[in-house]
Amino acid sequence: MAVVTGHRGGIGSAVAAMLQTQGCRVVGLDLPDIDLGDSAGLEARAQQVVAEHGPARILVNCAGTTFIGTVVETSLQTLQQVFAVNLYAPFLLMKAFIPHMVAAGGGSIVNIASDQALVGKPASAAYGASKAALGQLTRSAAIDWGRDKVRINCVAPGSTDTAMLRQVMADLQERSGQPAASGQAGFASSSVPLGRMAHPDEIAAAVVFLASEAASYITGTVFPVDGGFTTA
Ligand SMILES: NC(=O)c1ccc[n+]([C@@H]2O[C@H](COP(=O)([O-])OP(=O)(O)OC[C@H]3O[C@@H](n4cnc5c(N)ncnc54)[C@H](O)[C@@H]3O)[C@@H](O)[C@H]2O)c1
């Protein structure tokens, strides 16, 4: 059984569908059924999932939220809200599911960070900090649980064609007052070496690979799937 958070979103739905195609049963955690930004009770909800469906062999922390703003423009409350979904929820779900994975002989966790786990971007104080922290949480936990056969990796997607990216691009355009080419056209001349954004399936393929036995000797990576953006 695999638990996938944000399974109703662009990348999460692609991950869930790909896992199901491979015969894996998927339990999704997403709005409106569960607010991952509400940290209280999240561990208990995870224990309920285990009681109903058995121990998860795979956990994919994909749900995410964003906020456009510099440090000065970001309130502490907003920072906390972004961290609650992007960092505290993965932390609490790892905390809840890892002991069951250990007891079951192993498992695989894939956290979805961002290229912002590796590089900075403008007006992204809260989001960038949350994703960089998720990358480091992944590395630290991978060291702690490797000998118990729990592999923990991170996928760091670049710009991917989902509702979240479309909203971010609209917000940035409004902020700058500059008309921007929409969709793929805006990426042809960008600093993405492949000259386009990703399709959610291209991110899901990396997630499903890292979750699978094919990646049995891979743990602790923050794996960019970004068309080369972070190497350019
Ligand atoms: N799209 C991109 O360009 C891009 C780039 C880098 C990283 N990411 C990351 O990929 C992941 C998936 O994003 P996406 O692009 O598919 O966006 P999306 O908006 O399509 O999906 C996000 C999902 O997270 C869920 N979610 C948000 N807040 C939640 C909450 N409080 N409780 C429960 N669920 C909540 C949403 O309901 C939705 O299903 C996110 O972690 C995002 O930060 C996306």
The ligand as an SDF file (V2000), in Angstrom:
LIG
                    3D

 44 48  0  0  0  0  0  0  0  0999 V2000
    4.2180   22.6460  -10.4410 N   0  0  0  0  0  0  0  0  0  0  0  0
    5.4720   23.0200  -10.2760 C   0  0  0  0  0  0  0  0  0  0  0  0
    6.0390   23.7510  -11.1030 O   0  0  0  0  0  0  0  0  0  0  0  0
    6.2390   22.5350   -9.0650 C   0  0  0  0  0  0  0  0  0  0  0  0
    7.6150   22.7860   -9.0350 C   0  0  0  0  0  0  0  0  0  0  0  0
    8.3490   22.3570   -7.9370 C   0  0  0  0  0  0  0  0  0  0  0  0
    7.7230   21.6750   -6.9030 C   0  0  0  0  0  0  0  0  0  0  0  0
    6.3840   21.4580   -6.9540 N   0  0  0  0  0  0  0  0  0  0  0  0
    5.7780   20.7430   -5.8270 C   0  0  0  0  0  0  0  0  0  0  0  0
    5.0640   19.6390   -6.2980 O   0  0  0  0  0  0  0  0  0  0  0  0
    4.0300   19.3010   -5.3650 C   0  0  0  0  0  0  0  0  0  0  0  0
    2.7200   19.1260   -6.0920 C   0  0  0  0  0  0  0  0  0  0  0  0
    2.3310   20.3790   -6.6400 O   0  0  0  0  0  0  0  0  0  0  0  0
    1.5040   20.5250   -8.0140 P   0  0  0  0  0  0  0  0  0  0  0  0
    2.3430   21.3000   -8.9290 O   0  0  0  0  0  0  0  0  0  0  0  0
    0.9760   19.2010   -8.4150 O   0  0  0  0  0  0  0  0  0  0  0  0
    0.3540   21.5060   -7.5340 O   0  0  0  0  0  0  0  0  0  0  0  0
   -1.2090   21.3010   -7.4040 P   0  0  0  0  0  0  0  0  0  0  0  0
   -1.7230   22.6150   -6.9240 O   0  0  0  0  0  0  0  0  0  0  0  0
   -1.7710   20.7420   -8.6440 O   0  0  0  0  0  0  0  0  0  0  0  0
   -1.3430   20.2000   -6.2700 O   0  0  0  0  0  0  0  0  0  0  0  0
   -1.0820   20.4790   -4.9140 C   0  0  0  0  0  0  0  0  0  0  0  0
   -1.8840   19.5010   -4.0920 C   0  0  0  0  0  0  0  0  0  0  0  0
   -1.6010   19.7250   -2.7080 O   0  0  0  0  0  0  0  0  0  0  0  0
   -2.8450   19.7450   -2.0240 C   0  0  0  0  0  0  0  0  0  0  0  0
   -2.7830   20.5690   -0.8180 N   0  0  0  0  0  0  0  0  0  0  0  0
   -2.4280   21.8730   -0.7440 C   0  0  0  0  0  0  0  0  0  0  0  0
   -2.5970   22.3180    0.5050 N   0  0  0  0  0  0  0  0  0  0  0  0
   -3.0740   21.2620    1.2400 C   0  0  0  0  0  0  0  0  0  0  0  0
   -3.4840   21.0940    2.5830 C   0  0  0  0  0  0  0  0  0  0  0  0
   -3.4460   22.1110    3.4540 N   0  0  0  0  0  0  0  0  0  0  0  0
   -3.9190   19.8780    2.9760 N   0  0  0  0  0  0  0  0  0  0  0  0
   -3.9840   18.8540    2.1080 C   0  0  0  0  0  0  0  0  0  0  0  0
   -3.6260   18.9370    0.8170 N   0  0  0  0  0  0  0  0  0  0  0  0
   -3.1850   20.1490    0.3940 C   0  0  0  0  0  0  0  0  0  0  0  0
   -3.8420   20.3530   -3.0140 C   0  0  0  0  0  0  0  0  0  0  0  0
   -5.1910   20.0800   -2.6480 O   0  0  0  0  0  0  0  0  0  0  0  0
   -3.4160   19.6840   -4.3010 C   0  0  0  0  0  0  0  0  0  0  0  0
   -4.0390   18.4360   -4.4900 O   0  0  0  0  0  0  0  0  0  0  0  0
    4.0150   20.4540   -4.3380 C   0  0  0  0  0  0  0  0  0  0  0  0
    4.6910   20.0300   -3.1720 O   0  0  0  0  0  0  0  0  0  0  0  0
    4.7730   21.5530   -5.0360 C   0  0  0  0  0  0  0  0  0  0  0  0
    5.3840   22.4380   -4.1270 O   0  0  0  0  0  0  0  0  0  0  0  0
    5.6260   21.8700   -8.0160 C   0  0  0  0  0  0  0  0  0  0  0  0
  1  2  1  0
  2  3  2  0
  2  4  1  0
  4  5  1  0
  4 44  2  0
  5  6  2  0
  6  7  1  0
  7  8  2  0
  8  9  1  0
  8 44  1  0
  9 10  1  0
  9 42  1  0
 10 11  1  0
 11 12  1  0
 11 40  1  0
 12 13  1  0
 13 14  1  0
 14 15  2  0
 14 16  1  0
 14 17  1  0
 17 18  1  0
 18 19  2  0
 18 20  1  0
 18 21  1  0
 21 22  1  0
 22 23  1  0
 23 24  1  0
 23 38  1  0
 24 25  1  0
 25 26  1  0
 25 36  1  0
 26 27  1  0
 26 35  1  0
 27 28  2  0
 28 29  1  0
 29 30  1  0
 29 35  2  0
 30 31  1  0
 30 32  2  0
 32 33  1  0
 33 34  2  0
 34 35  1  0
 36 37  1  0
 36 38  1  0
 38 39  1  0
 40 41  1  0
 40 42  1  0
 42 43  1  0
M  CHG  2   8   1  16  -1
M  END
$$$$
